Amino acid sequence: MNSISENIEIIKNEIKEICNKKGMNYDEITLIAVTKTIGIMRIKEAIASGINDIGENKVQEIMDKYEDLKELSNFHLIGHLQSNKVKYIIDKVKLIHSVDSLSLMDEINKRAKKAETIANILIQINVAREDTKFGIGIEELDSYIEYASKLDSIRVQGLMTIAPYFEDAEEARSIFRNLKSKYDELSKRDYGNIEMKFLSMGMTNDYKIALEEGSNMIRVGTGIFGKRIYNL
Ligand SMILES: *Cc1c(COP(=O)(O)O)cnc(C)c1O
């Protein structure tokens, strides 16, 4: 089994290769190490190997790890966020990837204002319309953008999706392509607090396909740390 630093090296080389092939700029790709269930020591190992951004899917885990890692890494909330927990992470995360309701947007706006900050968010899209996943339908996106444009303590910085798991990741390609095309369309519009800067798509199984289709932010857990062990 590879070490954490070897895994990161492999992934970075793959990102570089795809960037070269596709004429993309490697420096514009963010590799988020997904650290759910992973302990501080191993996360620090990843940081020492060149990781600057870590992703957690639970508010509680961000709170548990924040003090140890706040000086070393940016935190991303990538999992479903309940409105009543926004207050705990509003001043701790660089980006909330999982905004999937107008009421959540309102709450984030309210808490950001109170904390005298601007919250950076992505809107999560359930492109494949899976019942088991959060996210809005792609056809709802325009109304979300419109709504967000009226909230002055949030800044929409892009879109996020989780593709269904396919044995053959090629099957996710059309999903990524679909979202990239919407992202490009929105990039052309001009709203003050809406900017298409990050397209967060691609995980261990499908990040290469996602990058080929224009993702600039990938979220990789297993590919860096190995299989997760859940203590339930
Ligand atoms: C767990 C998780 C990932 C990483 O999944 P891997 O398959 O381990 O790379 C990415 N995004 C989200 C939202 C996750 O919850």
The ligand as a MOL file (V3000), in Angstrom:
LIG
                    3D

  0  0  0     0  0            999 V3000
M  V30 BEGIN CTAB
M  V30 COUNTS 15 15 0 0 0
M  V30 BEGIN ATOM
M  V30 1 C -16.5380 11.3480 1.0840 0
M  V30 2 C -16.7320 12.3930 0.0570 0
M  V30 3 C -15.8100 12.5590 -0.9910 0
M  V30 4 C -14.5920 11.6980 -1.1770 0
M  V30 5 O -14.9210 10.4040 -1.5590 0
M  V30 6 P -13.7870 9.3650 -1.9870 0
M  V30 7 O -14.5060 8.3980 -2.8350 0
M  V30 8 O -13.2570 8.7590 -0.7370 0
M  V30 9 O -12.7480 10.1120 -2.7360 0
M  V30 10 C -16.0480 13.5920 -1.8850 0
M  V30 11 N -17.1080 14.4030 -1.7960 0
M  V30 12 C -18.0200 14.2510 -0.8060 0
M  V30 13 C -19.1770 15.1880 -0.7540 0
M  V30 14 C -17.8580 13.2630 0.1480 0
M  V30 15 O -18.7640 13.1300 1.1380 0
M  V30 END ATOM
M  V30 BEGIN BOND
M  V30 1 1 1 2
M  V30 2 1 2 3
M  V30 3 2 2 14
M  V30 4 1 3 4
M  V30 5 2 3 10
M  V30 6 1 4 5
M  V30 7 1 5 6
M  V30 8 2 6 7
M  V30 9 1 6 8
M  V30 10 1 6 9
M  V30 11 1 10 11
M  V30 12 2 11 12
M  V30 13 1 12 13
M  V30 14 1 12 14
M  V30 15 1 14 15
M  V30 END BOND
M  V30 END CTAB
M  END
